[in-house]
Amino acid sequence: MTALQEAIGVLSSPAGMGLVLLGTFLGITVGAVPGLTGTMLIALVLPLTYGADPLLSMALLISIYVGAVSGGMITATLLRMPGTPASIITTLDGYPMARKGQPERALGLGVMASTVGGGISWLFLVLLTGPIAVLSSHFGFFEYFSLVTMALVLIASVGGDSLIRALFSGFLGIFLAMPGINAATGAARLTFGFTEMNDGFQLLPVLIGLFAVNQILRDLVRIEEKGEPVEIGKKTLWLGPSELMRHGVNLVRSSIIGTWIGMLPGIGANIGSVTAYTAAKGFSKNPERFGTGCEEGVVASEAANNATIGGSLIPLIAMGLPGSVVEAVLLGALVIHGLQPGPRLFVESPTMVYTIMGAMLFANFAMALMMLGSMRWLARIAMIPKPYLLPVILSFCVIGSYALSNRFFDVWVMLGFGVLGLALERVRVPLAPFIIGFVLGPIAEKNLSLGLQASDGSLLPLITRPLSLVFLSLSIALLFAPFYGKRVKGWFESKSVPEANE
């Protein structure tokens, strides 16, 4: 039996189909609740997959990812409160449409665009992942170290409005990944005499703390916050093929933009939707209608943010590089299940690659059917009072962290990183570079150590091997690009002032 046939067998089995449907439903539900995110849900569910079938586990997590990105448009349209950051742009036209008495049409357009965007990005995922993985299969230890270094610099440079804060966040993540047993020497480091620290800070409690506990602490401050709801009428949400043809150009353009944005490390679905929305407005014959309830705006935003899913999975699967926080969590899931993302995944576990691809496609269509069939019920879930919701989520946080190794140390780690995440965001330090540094730091250290062992301690291969030199050069260029860009911008502005005065 080939790997593709095995993956199809897993996904078509009762367990596989059930988990994809469950994950999609849970993702949509959490995405529809303002304040809750798909990242938080994946971090909470991840401990439950420990020891389970890796193929089924990843199918569940991918389905949650797909559902969560789509579910955010429900509250963005009906409450003007985006359930996820990816749906922020949807509020600009979705909510005005709903206030004008067209909530069903706004939601129907959103579901259609989400389905098409996810489908187009899935095609790119299938077509590009293999060739990129073949290219990266020629990498050695030094090439991987240089590549990870470039990824860290790139992610830090786009991790926020301040390069210094983003770099600080990334290096803090790398530093906090260091305690424990040194993979190169076998000696304990930075344990401060605590035997519990020999294993370092485990990824699961860190993820749960940074995203779930942190979110709970923030929601406690605005626990009474409510949106102004818009009721869904009895009109159908289903749209015919004519609507698909009418918005066809916008759908394809926005989906391609979203896929491309998704492939870039550290950008995110919200930037994908902003870029596609701006492009749609630029190509529109009536740009003045955007922001007042324009159908093109809803279509562009939802097609792009769902298309980023397939785009972001390409570098994760092909090179083992997470492009955003969600992919960092998924990378951790693969590592927990004993798999190495990147070109080795194609050789050692091609069934996993096809399972991830198949789960995304299956979940994409399941999302469309679920949202069209249960939109009215899902809209009511978004109105659940937070005083009832937050204690339940916190309970799952504690259970998930404790169940990892059956020790309260991980619970304290979870709480500590929850407070740390809250403190970092209070001073506008982004969390994305932190968690990606936490995940990629050990990978970089391991490859550098193995490379030094192979070269008898020489660092020369970093610059004598062509690919390694290219990646290091790009890293340096990316690191100083923001400073150089500001100087060039200032020079042009200084030159334009005298001309304007003349």
N, C-alpha and C positions, 0 to 999 in steps of 0.2 A: 504494500500500500504506500503510495507516495505521500509526501508531506501535505500537499494540497488536499488530497482525498481525506487524510486524517483530520485536518482542520475542519473540513466540511462536515465530517462525521461528528466531531465534537460540538460544533455549533448547531447542527440539526438534531442532536440528541435532546430528549426531554429536559435534561439538566442544563444543557447549553442554552437552549431556547428560553427556558424559564429564567435563568440568570440574566440573560440579555434583556428580557422584558422587565425583570425586577430592577435591574440597574438603571435602565432608561426611565422607568417610572419614578424611582427614587431621585434620580438626577433632576427630572422635570419638577418634581415636588419641592426639592430643596432650592432649585434655581428660582422657583416662583415666590419664595419667601424672602423678602428683603433682609439683608444682613447675613443670610446663610449663603455659602458658596460651594461650588463643586469641589474645590480643593479641600475644604473642610470635611465634606462628606467622604471623599476618597481616603483622606487621612484617618477618618474614623472607621471606615470599612476595612482598611488594609490589615489591621490586626486579626480580623476574622478570617482572612484568607491564609494566614500563616499555617503551614502544614497541609493546606488543601491542594487540589490539582492546579498547577500553575496555569494551564490553558484556560480552565474555567474561571480562575481568579482574575486573569487579565481581561477576559471577555466581560466580566462583571464591572471592572474598573473603567474600561474603555466606554462601556455603555453609560455609566454614570457621567462620565466626561461629556459625552454627546448630549445627554438629556439636560444636564445642568446649564450648558451654554444656551440651549433653546428655551428652557423654562423661564429665564429671566425676562423675556419679552411680555409675559402675562401681566405682571405688576407694572412693568414699564408703560404698558398701554392703558391699563385700567386704573392704576393708582398714581401714575407719574413717579413711581419709586422703582427704579431698575433692580430686579432681583439679583443680577450679577453686573459687574463692571462692563461686560461685553454688550449689555443692552442699554447703556446710557444714551447712545445716539438715537435709539429707537424711541425714546420718550419725546424727542423733538417733533416728530410727526405722528407717532402712534397715539399719543395722548390727545392731541388736538382732534384727530379723526374720531376718537372715542367720544369726546365732548360734543362733537357735531352730530352724534347719533349714529356713528358707523363703527362701533367697537368690533362687530363681527367681521366686517371687511378688513379692518386693520389687522386683526388677529389671523384671519385667513391668509392675507398677503404675507404676514410674517412667517407662518408655517410653510407656505409654498416656497418662499425665498430660502428659509432654513434648509428645507429638504434638497433644493437644487444646489445650494452652496455646498452642503455636505457631500452630495453626490459628485460634483465636479472636483472637489478637493480629494475625494477618494480615488478618482481616476489618476490624478497626479501622484498620489501616494503609491499606487500600484506600479505606475510607469517609471518613477524616478528613484524609488528606494533601492531597487536592485543595482542599477548602474552606479549610484553613489557608494553603495556598500562595496562593490567590486573595486572601485577606486581606492577606498579607504582600507581595503584588505592588504594593500602594499605598504601600509604604515608599519614602522618598527617602534621600539620603545621611545626613542627620541622624538619621532614624528608625533606620536600620541601625546607626549608631554607638551610639545610645542603647540599642538592643536588645542589641547585643553587650556593652555595658557592664553591662547588667542580668544577662545570662547569666554574665559573669565573676564578678560579685558573688554571684549565687545559687550558682554552682558552688563558689566559695571558701567560702561560708557552710556548705555541707554536705559539704565535702571532708575533714572529719576532726573530731576531738573538740576541736580548738583553732582558732578563727577566725583568730588571729594567724598560726599556722603555715600555714593554708590560703591566707591572703592573701599571705604571704611567698612561698609556692610559686608562686602565680599571677603575681605581679609579677616574680619571677625568670624565669619562662617568657617573659613579655613582653619583659624586658630582653635575654635571650639571643636573641630573635628580631630584635633591632634591627640587629646588625652587617650590613654589606653596602651595597648601593646603595639610597639613599633613593628610594622610588617617587614621592614628590612633587617632589623637587628634582633627582634624578639624580646627586647627589653621594655619594661614599663616606663612610661613618661607622663609627667603632669598628672599623676594620680593622687599626689599629696597624702599618701599613706592609706587611702581608702580602697579596700579591695573591690568595692562595687565599681570603681572607676577603671578597673583593668580592661573592661570591655568598651570603655569610652561612653559617650552619650549616644544612645541608640537612636536611629533615624526616626522610628515611629513616635516615641514620646516628644521628640523635638518638633516634628511636623504637627502633631496634634496640639502641642502647646502654642506654637507660633501662629497657627491659623484658627484653630477651634477655640481654645481658651482665650486667646487674644481677642477674638471676635465677641465672645461672651462678655468679657470685661468692658469692651466698648459699647455693647448693646445695653449693659446695665445703666449707662449714663443717659441713654435716650430710650428707656424702656417703655415710655408712654407714647412714643411717636407713632402716629397713624397717618395714612393717606386718605385722600378723598376718593372713595370708590366710584367706579362707573359700572353700572349693571349691564350684563350681556343679555340681549333680547333673545327672541326665538328664531331669528333669522339664521340660516345655515352658514357655517364657516367654510364649507367646501367651495372651491373655485374651479371653474371649468378650464379646458385646454386653451380657450381663447385668451384668458388672463395670462397664461404662461407665455403665449406668443406675443402678447402686447408688451410684456415686460422682459422679453427674451434677451435683448441686448444688454440691458441693465443687469439682469441676473448673471449672465456670463462674465461681463466685465467685472462686476463686484466680486464674483466668486474667484476669478483669477487673481484679483488684487488681494483678497483675503488669504488665498493659498500662499502667495508670495510673501506677504507680511508674516504669516505663520511660520515660514521657514527661517525667518531672521531671528536669531537668539534675542530673548529679552523684550520683544516688542509687545505681543499680546493681542487678544481678540478685540479689545477696545480700540487700539490704534488701527487695526484692520478695518473696523467699522467706520472710524473717522475718515480714513483715507478713501474708502469706497464712497462714502456719503459726499465727500468733497468732490470726487470725480464725477459722481452722478449729477451733482448740482452744476458743475462746470459744463457738462454735455447737455444739460436739460434746456429745452426751448423756453421754459418758464421757471428760471431759477428763483424768482421772487416768491414762489409758492412754498419753497422749502422752509420748514419750521412752522407752517400754518396748518398742517394736516395733509402733506403731499404723499401720495402713494409711492412715488419713486424713492423717497427718503426711507420709508419703512423697508422696501425691498432691498435697497442697497445695504442698509445697516445689517439686516438679518442674514442676507446671503453671505456677506463678508465675514461676520463674526463666526458663523458655522463653518465657513471654508478654512478658517485658520486652524481648525482641528486637524484636518488631514495634512496641511502644510507643516504644522509643528511636530507631527509624528514622524515626518521624513528624516530630519537629522537625529531624532531620538533612536529610531530603529537602525538607520544606516551607519551612524557614527557614534552612537552612545552619548550624544550631547543634548541635554534638555534645553529647550528654547525658552521655557517659562516655568513658573512655580509648579503648575500641574504636571508638566513633563518631568520635573525633578522628582515629584512624588511617584510618578509612574516608573521612573528609572529606579527609585528605591524599591519599588515593588518587584521589579525584575531581579534586582540584586538579592533581595530577601529570599526569592525563590531559586537562588543559585544560578542565575543566568547573567551573561555579560552582554549588554546591548552593544550594537556595533556590527562590524562585518563577521565577527565570530558567531553572532546569533544566527546568521544565515547558514553557517556551516554546522554548528552544534545543535541548533533547534529551529530548523526552517518551519516546522509546524507552528511554532509560536508566532513567527512573522505572519503567516497566513491567517492564523487565528485572530490576531490583532486587526488585520485588514478586514477580515470577514465580519468581526464584531462591530467595527465602525459602520460598515454598510448596513448590516442588519439593524443596528440601533438607530441609524438615520431614518429608515423607513418606519420602524416601530415608534419613534418619536413623533413622526407626522400623524400616524393613526391614533396614537394615544392623545395627542393634544387636540386634534379635531374632534375626537369622540368624547373627551372628558374635560373640555375647557371650562365649562361652567362650574364644575365641581372643584377643579384645580384653583380657580379664582377665589373660592371661599377659603381654601387652605391658607392663602396669603394673609387672611385676616385673623389668624390664630394669635391671641395675645402673647406677647413675649414672656410675661411672668409665668405662663404655663409651659412655654417652649424651652426656655433656657435651662431650667433644672434638668430636664430630660436629656438635653444635649450634653450637659456637664457630666451627668452620670455615665453616658456612653464614653466620654473622654477618659474618665477614671478607669472604667472597666477595660477599655482598649489598651491603655498604657500598662495596667497591672498584668493583663493576660499575656503580654509579650514574654516576660520571664518570671512571672509570679513573684514579683518583689515590689515593695512600695518605693524603692529608690527611683524607679522609672516614673512613678506618679509625681514625685517631687521634682524630677527633671521636667516633666510636662508642665507643672505649675510654674516652675522657674522660667522656662522658655516662654510661657504665656505672658508673664510679667515683662520679660525682656522684649518680646515682640511689641507689646503695648508701648513700652518706653521708647523703642526705636522709632515707631511710627509717630509718636508724640513730637519727636524732634525731626521728623520728616526724613528719616533714614529708611530707604526702601528695603523690603524683606526679600525680594526676588534675588538680588545678588548674594544675600546672606545664605539662603538655603541652597542656591546653586554652588556657591563656594564650599558649603558644608558637604555637598555630594561629590563635587568634582575635585576638591582638594586632595583627598586620599587617592583618587585615581591618578592625579598628576604625580604625587609623591611615589606611588608604587611604580609607575612607568619610568620615572627618573632613576629610582634605585636600581631597577632591573637593567636599565640602560648603562648605568655606571658600572655595574658588575660585569656586563658584557664587554665594556670598553676599558677594563682595568682602571676605572676611576677617572677616565678622561672625559671632559666636557666638550672637547672639540667636535664630536659628531653633531652637536646641536647646530653648528654653523657650517660644517663640511658636508652634511647631508642636505641635498637641495630642498626637499620638501620641508624639512625642519627649519632651514634658514628662511624659507618663504613665510612660514607661519609665525616665526619670531619677528620677522620684519613687519608683517602685518600687525602684530600685537603692538609693537612700538609705535607704528603709524596711527593705529586706532587710539592709543593712549593719549597721544599729543594732538590728535585731530581737533578735539573741541577747543583747545587753547589757540591753536593756529587759526581755526575758523573764526573765533571771536576777534583776533587781531586783524584778519582780512576784512571782516565786517566793519570794524571800527575804522580801518583805513579808508574804505569806500565811503562811509558816512562822513568822515572828516573832509574828503575830497568833494562830496556833493554839497556841503554847506556853503562854501564860497560861491559855487555856481548858482545855488538857489538865491543867494543875496544879490547876485548880479542881475 
